[in-house]
Amino acid sequence: SALAENLTISGKITNTVDGKLKIRGESFEKDITLKPDGSFIEILDIKYVGSYIFGTTNNRIAVYLAKGTKLGISADDKDFYKSLKFSGKGSMENQYIASKNAYVNAINQENLYNLNEADFLAEIKLIKKDILLLFANGKFPDGKFKESELRNIDFLTLIFIGSYEKNHAHFGKLPSFKASETFPKLDAKTDLDNEADYLYSNPDKQLDNINFNKTLESKITPQDK
């Protein structure tokens, strides 16, 4: 989605190793040099509404940028995630994203993927329920964000399911493991070619990769491996 105006992003990131920030998106990259006290203010010519990566050399986060965003970000790079704070227009969405990602990152992947199929699917339902509770507690002024994020949560669930076979084989040391016929498959009706979803959603991009890899693997004969 093309934007009609530039966006302002500002804040203060202390204790970086090189005094630099980077913001990256699809076909977009911006380097920012911090002032000596760690402060910065930058006007960005963003080409789409959606997900970008904001980071220092040592830490990075996903940020949501939309028309009219005037986002403040502050953090201590030595304790980045615990000290991270958002302010201004766009802060509610980004605080939710940070909380959701902290929750997801804290999931013990080995324990999750070592579960049998039934227990794994039950756990995924609990994870989705927890994330939806975080979402319900957010006060989001951007209607487009709400709509996109609900789809994003569905995509995240599909990533876990789509990764189960490979990760169960890996963590369980079961190289020949194949999921049962009754285990959920990625929904063929899921629109993976929706540009707005792709630009908004990091999980959507990961899901594309899972599907691409599975398609590629299905075309490889035993002699090719």
Residue frames as qw, qx, qy, qz and C-alpha x, y, z in Angstrom:
[[0.000, 0.888, 0.460, 0.000, 0.00, 0.00, 0.00],
 [0.414, 0.409, -0.031, 0.812, 1.54, 3.31, -1.07],
 [0.318, -0.647, -0.464, 0.515, 1.62, 5.99, 1.61],
 [0.229, 0.863, 0.277, 0.356, 0.69, 9.62, 1.02],
 [0.165, -0.928, 0.215, -0.257, 3.05, 11.06, 3.60],
 [0.474, 0.402, -0.676, 0.396, 6.39, 10.51, 5.29],
 [0.759, -0.555, -0.339, -0.033, 6.63, 9.06, 8.79],
 [0.003, -0.761, 0.470, -0.448, 8.56, 10.25, 11.81],
 [0.892, -0.280, -0.329, 0.133, 10.44, 7.87, 14.05],
 [0.080, 0.743, -0.400, 0.531, 12.49, 9.14, 16.97],
 [0.856, -0.489, -0.159, -0.054, 13.81, 8.15, 20.37],
 [0.092, -0.791, 0.574, -0.190, 16.92, 7.27, 22.31],
 [0.981, -0.014, -0.188, 0.054, 18.95, 4.06, 22.21],
 [0.232, -0.851, 0.458, -0.110, 21.83, 4.09, 24.68],
 [0.563, -0.472, 0.677, 0.042, 24.95, 1.91, 24.98],
 [0.878, 0.472, 0.044, -0.065, 25.13, 0.79, 21.35],
 [0.788, -0.257, 0.282, 0.483, 28.49, -0.54, 20.19],
 [0.468, 0.125, 0.404, 0.776, 28.74, 1.69, 17.12],
 [0.094, 0.457, 0.183, -0.865, 26.13, 4.46, 17.48],
 [0.270, 0.131, -0.586, -0.752, 24.08, 3.21, 14.55],
 [0.601, 0.250, 0.620, -0.437, 20.55, 1.92, 13.86],
 [0.079, 0.088, -0.760, -0.639, 19.11, 0.22, 10.80],
 [0.613, 0.310, 0.442, -0.576, 15.52, -0.03, 9.61],
 [0.004, 0.179, -0.845, -0.504, 14.80, -2.64, 6.95],
 [0.670, 0.327, 0.428, -0.512, 11.73, -3.68, 4.98],
 [0.720, 0.362, 0.542, 0.240, 10.86, -5.13, 1.60],
 [0.502, 0.555, 0.229, 0.623, 13.03, -3.18, -0.88],
 [0.169, -0.912, 0.011, -0.374, 13.74, -0.66, 1.86],
 [0.769, -0.232, -0.302, 0.514, 16.79, 0.02, 4.03],
 [0.013, -0.905, 0.039, -0.423, 17.70, 3.06, 6.12],
 [0.664, -0.073, -0.433, 0.605, 20.81, 3.62, 8.23],
 [0.261, -0.910, -0.124, -0.298, 20.54, 6.06, 11.13],
 [0.513, 0.243, -0.475, 0.672, 23.46, 7.58, 13.03],
 [0.482, -0.738, -0.456, 0.122, 22.68, 8.27, 16.67],
 [0.002, 0.874, -0.212, 0.437, 23.68, 11.50, 18.38],
 [0.287, 0.406, -0.734, 0.463, 26.32, 11.16, 21.13],
 [0.400, -0.182, 0.593, -0.674, 23.60, 10.79, 23.80],
 [0.218, 0.127, 0.967, 0.041, 21.88, 8.02, 21.77],
 [0.412, 0.584, 0.420, -0.558, 18.98, 10.16, 20.56],
 [0.198, 0.030, 0.699, 0.686, 17.71, 10.25, 16.98],
 [0.480, 0.574, 0.385, -0.540, 14.89, 11.62, 14.86],
 [0.186, -0.133, 0.756, 0.613, 14.32, 10.52, 11.28],
 [0.623, 0.428, 0.118, -0.645, 11.71, 11.16, 8.62],
 [0.394, -0.093, 0.878, 0.255, 11.15, 7.99, 6.60],
 [0.537, 0.317, -0.317, -0.715, 9.69, 7.66, 3.13],
 [0.437, -0.040, 0.887, -0.141, 7.96, 4.32, 3.70],
 [0.281, 0.136, -0.644, -0.698, 6.48, 2.58, 0.66],
 [0.566, -0.273, -0.702, -0.335, 3.98, 0.27, 2.39],
 [0.590, -0.516, 0.271, -0.558, 1.99, -0.23, 5.59],
 [0.949, -0.044, -0.303, -0.069, 3.33, -3.18, 7.49],
 [0.840, -0.498, 0.081, 0.201, 6.23, -4.93, 9.14],
 [0.421, 0.777, -0.372, 0.284, 9.79, -3.59, 9.25],
 [0.828, -0.261, -0.295, 0.398, 12.88, -4.58, 11.22],
 [0.067, -0.919, 0.190, -0.339, 14.35, -1.96, 13.56],
 [0.921, -0.294, -0.116, 0.227, 17.69, -2.81, 15.12],
 [0.179, -0.866, 0.458, 0.092, 21.13, -2.09, 16.44],
 [0.376, 0.502, -0.776, -0.065, 24.16, -4.26, 15.76],
 [0.021, 0.159, -0.932, 0.325, 23.26, -6.51, 18.70],
 [0.269, 0.363, 0.776, -0.440, 19.45, -6.41, 18.92],
 [0.182, -0.044, -0.500, -0.846, 16.46, -6.10, 16.64],
 [0.342, 0.351, 0.713, -0.501, 12.67, -5.99, 16.77],
 [0.145, 0.470, 0.704, 0.513, 9.77, -6.04, 14.34],
 [0.083, 0.384, 0.291, -0.872, 7.97, -2.71, 14.12],
 [0.295, 0.627, 0.701, 0.168, 4.67, -1.85, 12.50],
 [0.103, -0.325, 0.088, 0.936, 4.68, 1.37, 10.47],
 [0.251, 0.639, 0.714, 0.138, 1.57, 2.93, 8.96],
 [0.146, 0.626, 0.243, 0.727, 0.33, 6.20, 7.53],
 [0.341, -0.802, -0.035, -0.489, 0.61, 8.91, 10.18],
 [0.843, -0.319, -0.295, 0.317, 2.98, 6.98, 12.44],
 [0.067, 0.809, -0.338, 0.475, 4.95, 9.22, 14.82],
 [0.914, -0.287, -0.282, 0.055, 6.68, 6.54, 16.83],
 [0.120, -0.798, 0.515, -0.289, 9.06, 7.01, 19.73],
 [0.944, -0.053, -0.312, 0.094, 11.38, 4.11, 20.65],
 [0.111, -0.786, 0.521, -0.315, 13.73, 4.07, 23.61],
 [0.977, -0.165, -0.131, 0.035, 15.94, 1.29, 24.98],
 [0.314, -0.748, 0.579, 0.079, 19.25, 0.47, 26.60],
 [0.710, 0.444, -0.502, -0.215, 21.09, -1.72, 24.10],
 [0.116, 0.367, -0.873, 0.300, 22.76, -3.66, 26.94],
 [0.217, 0.227, 0.871, -0.379, 19.33, -4.78, 28.20],
 [0.133, -0.018, -0.469, -0.873, 17.36, -4.08, 25.07],
 [0.366, -0.361, -0.750, -0.416, 14.16, -6.09, 25.39],
 [0.386, -0.545, -0.644, 0.373, 13.53, -5.41, 29.07],
 [0.180, -0.457, -0.140, 0.860, 14.17, -1.67, 28.70],
 [0.101, 0.246, 0.619, 0.739, 12.27, -1.25, 25.41],
 [0.143, 0.589, 0.540, -0.584, 9.54, 1.43, 25.50],
 [0.213, 0.415, 0.582, 0.666, 7.28, 2.89, 22.83],
 [0.053, 0.580, 0.382, -0.717, 5.51, 6.25, 22.75],
 [0.184, 0.376, -0.311, -0.853, 3.54, 8.35, 20.30],
 [0.770, 0.333, 0.026, -0.544, 1.25, 7.34, 17.45],
 [0.748, 0.349, -0.559, -0.084, 1.82, 3.65, 16.70],
 [0.066, -0.476, 0.761, -0.437, 2.98, 2.81, 20.23],
 [0.750, -0.093, 0.427, -0.497, -0.01, 0.62, 21.14],
 [0.903, 0.365, -0.154, -0.166, 0.45, -1.61, 18.11],
 [0.521, 0.566, -0.583, 0.262, 4.19, -1.90, 18.61],
 [0.325, -0.439, 0.669, -0.504, 3.98, -2.58, 22.33],
 [0.891, 0.052, 0.260, -0.368, 1.59, -5.44, 21.57],
 [0.807, 0.492, -0.326, 0.013, 3.92, -6.82, 18.87],
 [0.166, 0.587, -0.687, 0.395, 6.87, -6.70, 21.30],
 [0.575, -0.271, 0.585, -0.504, 4.84, -8.49, 24.00],
 [0.930, 0.235, 0.064, -0.275, 3.61, -11.12, 21.54],
 [0.672, 0.557, -0.468, 0.139, 7.10, -11.77, 20.18],
 [0.119, -0.529, 0.708, -0.452, 8.54, -12.03, 23.70],
 [0.790, -0.086, 0.422, -0.436, 5.87, -14.63, 24.49],
 [0.907, 0.393, -0.100, -0.116, 6.56, -16.62, 21.32],
 [0.430, 0.647, -0.573, 0.261, 10.34, -16.42, 21.75],
 [0.355, -0.466, 0.667, -0.460, 10.02, -17.81, 25.30],
 [0.943, 0.045, 0.043, -0.326, 8.36, -21.01, 24.03],
 [0.442, -0.462, 0.754, 0.149, 10.65, -24.00, 24.53],
 [0.607, 0.442, -0.422, -0.509, 10.84, -25.25, 20.95],
 [0.251, 0.254, -0.934, 0.009, 12.33, -28.63, 21.84],
 [0.249, 0.146, 0.813, -0.506, 9.65, -29.40, 24.43],
 [0.565, 0.421, 0.115, -0.700, 6.93, -28.24, 22.06],
 [0.620, 0.452, -0.491, -0.412, 8.02, -30.26, 19.05],
 [0.097, 0.225, -0.959, 0.143, 8.82, -33.37, 21.09],
 [0.552, 0.122, 0.527, -0.635, 5.12, -33.68, 21.96],
 [0.331, 0.242, 0.878, 0.246, 3.04, -36.29, 20.17],
 [0.031, 0.338, 0.517, 0.786, 0.63, -35.03, 17.55],
 [0.344, -0.710, -0.581, -0.201, -2.44, -34.75, 19.79],
 [0.500, -0.656, -0.255, 0.504, -0.59, -33.02, 22.64],
 [0.351, -0.069, 0.251, 0.900, 1.19, -30.72, 20.19],
 [0.070, -0.497, -0.534, -0.680, -2.09, -29.57, 18.62],
 [0.447, -0.752, -0.480, 0.062, -3.60, -29.03, 22.08],
 [0.503, -0.474, -0.070, 0.719, -0.59, -26.89, 23.05],
 [0.212, 0.180, 0.390, 0.878, -0.86, -24.84, 19.85],
 [0.240, -0.703, -0.554, -0.375, -4.49, -24.08, 20.74],
 [0.520, -0.715, -0.293, 0.364, -3.35, -22.82, 24.16],
 [0.441, -0.192, 0.172, 0.860, -0.62, -20.70, 22.58],
 [0.035, 0.432, 0.499, 0.751, -3.13, -19.15, 20.17],
 [0.387, -0.766, -0.508, -0.078, -5.54, -18.50, 23.06],
 [0.525, -0.561, -0.139, 0.624, -2.80, -16.68, 25.01],
 [0.297, 0.008, 0.318, 0.900, -1.86, -14.53, 22.00],
 [0.132, -0.596, -0.570, -0.550, -5.51, -13.66, 21.34],
 [0.459, -0.755, -0.405, 0.237, -5.78, -12.56, 24.97],
 [0.425, -0.346, 0.087, 0.832, -2.79, -10.22, 24.48],
 [0.102, 0.284, 0.523, 0.797, -4.50, -8.93, 21.34],
 [0.275, -0.713, -0.603, -0.229, -7.83, -8.40, 23.11],
 [0.473, -0.685, -0.271, 0.483, -6.09, -6.32, 25.79],
 [0.382, -0.033, 0.239, 0.892, -4.64, -3.93, 23.20],
 [0.218, 0.796, 0.366, -0.431, -6.27, -0.60, 22.44],
 [0.454, -0.007, 0.534, 0.713, -5.52, -0.23, 18.75],
 [0.280, 0.634, 0.149, -0.705, -6.72, 2.90, 16.92],
 [0.222, 0.423, -0.638, -0.604, -5.74, 1.52, 13.50],
 [0.835, 0.154, 0.275, -0.451, -8.57, -0.63, 12.12],
 [0.731, 0.523, -0.425, -0.108, -6.37, -2.07, 9.38],
 [0.067, 0.500, -0.806, 0.309, -3.90, -3.27, 12.02],
 [0.622, -0.104, 0.598, -0.494, -6.60, -5.22, 13.89],
 [0.870, 0.375, 0.023, -0.318, -7.74, -6.94, 10.72],
 [0.570, 0.599, -0.558, 0.069, -4.20, -7.77, 9.60],
 [0.122, -0.482, 0.772, -0.395, -3.09, -8.97, 13.03],
 [0.796, -0.017, 0.434, -0.421, -5.95, -11.46, 13.38],
 [0.870, 0.457, -0.169, -0.077, -4.81, -13.02, 10.10],
 [0.259, 0.673, -0.637, 0.274, -1.22, -12.83, 11.32],
 [0.514, -0.355, 0.664, -0.410, -2.11, -14.88, 14.43],
 [0.923, 0.228, 0.204, -0.234, -3.65, -17.51, 12.14],
 [0.641, 0.648, -0.400, 0.095, -0.47, -17.52, 10.03],
 [0.111, -0.611, 0.701, -0.350, 1.62, -18.01, 13.18],
 [0.782, -0.106, 0.511, -0.341, -0.48, -21.04, 14.12],
 [0.883, 0.459, -0.012, -0.097, 0.02, -22.46, 10.63],
 [0.313, 0.726, -0.586, 0.180, 3.80, -22.00, 10.93],
 [0.443, -0.410, 0.726, -0.330, 3.89, -24.14, 14.06],
 [0.862, 0.174, 0.404, -0.253, 1.76, -26.83, 12.39],
 [0.732, 0.659, -0.169, -0.037, 3.69, -26.65, 9.12],
 [0.167, 0.704, -0.649, 0.234, 6.99, -27.04, 11.01],
 [0.775, -0.389, 0.374, -0.327, 5.90, -29.98, 13.16],
 [0.982, 0.185, 0.000, 0.027, 6.99, -32.89, 11.00],
 [0.589, 0.595, -0.340, 0.428, 10.51, -31.59, 10.36],
 [0.125, -0.652, 0.479, -0.574, 11.08, -30.39, 13.94],
 [0.868, -0.307, 0.246, -0.303, 9.62, -33.49, 15.60],
 [0.932, 0.277, -0.136, 0.191, 12.01, -35.57, 13.49],
 [0.365, 0.653, -0.387, 0.538, 14.91, -33.29, 14.48],
 [0.324, -0.582, 0.467, -0.582, 14.32, -32.95, 18.22],
 [0.891, -0.199, 0.267, -0.308, 13.09, -36.52, 18.63],
 [0.134, -0.510, 0.810, 0.257, 16.05, -37.88, 16.63],
 [0.651, 0.308, 0.684, -0.118, 13.56, -39.64, 14.33],
 [0.057, -0.391, 0.478, 0.785, 14.95, -38.94, 10.85],
 [0.057, -0.164, -0.849, -0.499, 12.27, -40.99, 9.07],
 [0.138, 0.455, 0.683, -0.555, 9.32, -39.52, 11.00],
 [0.100, -0.272, -0.521, -0.803, 6.27, -38.59, 8.96],
 [0.372, 0.037, 0.408, -0.833, 3.15, -36.99, 10.40],
 [0.354, 0.287, 0.886, -0.090, 0.00, -39.10, 10.27],
 [0.087, 0.394, 0.648, 0.646, -2.62, -38.69, 7.57],
 [0.244, -0.792, -0.558, -0.054, -4.97, -37.09, 10.11],
 [0.407, -0.472, -0.119, 0.773, -2.46, -34.41, 11.14],
 [0.297, 0.870, 0.241, -0.313, -3.60, -30.99, 9.82],
 [0.609, 0.237, 0.340, 0.676, -2.18, -29.93, 6.49],
 [0.057, -0.315, 0.021, 0.947, -1.66, -26.32, 5.45],
 [0.454, 0.616, 0.536, -0.357, -5.00, -25.09, 4.20],
 [0.463, 0.234, 0.558, 0.647, -4.98, -24.94, 0.42],
 [0.068, 0.857, 0.451, 0.242, -7.43, -22.02, 0.64],
 [0.421, -0.730, -0.049, 0.536, -4.93, -19.86, 2.54],
 [0.484, 0.855, 0.079, 0.172, -4.09, -16.92, 0.30],
 [0.703, -0.420, 0.122, 0.561, -0.30, -16.83, 0.35],
 [0.457, 0.310, 0.342, 0.760, -0.18, -14.40, -2.59],
 [0.123, -0.925, -0.350, -0.084, -1.95, -11.53, -0.82],
 [0.483, 0.494, -0.192, 0.697, 0.56, -8.66, -1.10],
 [0.316, -0.719, 0.134, -0.604, -0.85, -6.71, 1.87],
 [0.898, -0.434, 0.027, -0.075, -0.60, -9.78, 4.12],
 [0.861, 0.178, -0.124, 0.460, 2.92, -10.47, 2.91],
 [0.266, 0.592, -0.193, 0.736, 4.15, -6.95, 3.62],
 [0.518, -0.666, 0.115, -0.525, 2.42, -6.83, 7.00],
 [0.892, -0.374, 0.146, -0.207, 3.20, -10.26, 8.31],
 [0.017, -0.627, 0.779, 0.007, 6.57, -11.79, 9.19],
 [0.593, -0.038, 0.786, -0.172, 4.89, -15.18, 9.83],
 [0.737, 0.595, 0.166, -0.275, 3.34, -14.97, 6.36],
 [0.357, 0.757, -0.536, -0.108, 6.84, -14.75, 4.87],
 [0.268, -0.387, 0.872, -0.134, 7.96, -17.76, 6.91],
 [0.720, 0.253, 0.572, -0.301, 4.88, -19.71, 5.81],
 [0.629, 0.710, -0.198, -0.246, 5.74, -18.98, 2.18],
 [0.118, 0.634, -0.764, 0.009, 9.19, -20.47, 2.81],
 [0.527, -0.106, 0.804, -0.253, 7.73, -23.60, 4.42],
 [0.761, 0.484, 0.320, -0.290, 5.42, -24.15, 1.45],
 [0.467, 0.764, -0.415, -0.164, 8.22, -23.47, -1.04],
 [0.108, -0.512, 0.848, -0.083, 10.54, -25.93, 0.70],
 [0.642, 0.084, 0.712, -0.270, 7.85, -28.63, 0.88],
 [0.724, 0.632, 0.065, -0.268, 7.05, -28.19, -2.81],
 [0.286, 0.733, -0.614, -0.067, 10.73, -28.38, -3.65],
 [0.338, -0.338, 0.861, -0.177, 11.25, -31.50, -1.49],
 [0.753, 0.279, 0.508, -0.313, 8.27, -33.23, -3.13],
 [0.677, 0.703, -0.138, -0.172, 9.94, -32.77, -6.54],
 [0.029, 0.680, -0.733, 0.014, 13.31, -34.14, -5.45],
 [0.928, 0.037, -0.338, -0.154, 13.76, -37.82, -6.24],
 [0.830, -0.519, 0.148, 0.142, 15.84, -40.07, -3.93],
 [0.794, 0.226, 0.118, 0.552, 18.63, -39.91, -6.49],
 [0.184, 0.801, 0.017, 0.570, 18.72, -36.11, -6.20],
 [0.563, -0.810, 0.045, -0.160, 19.21, -36.13, -2.40]]
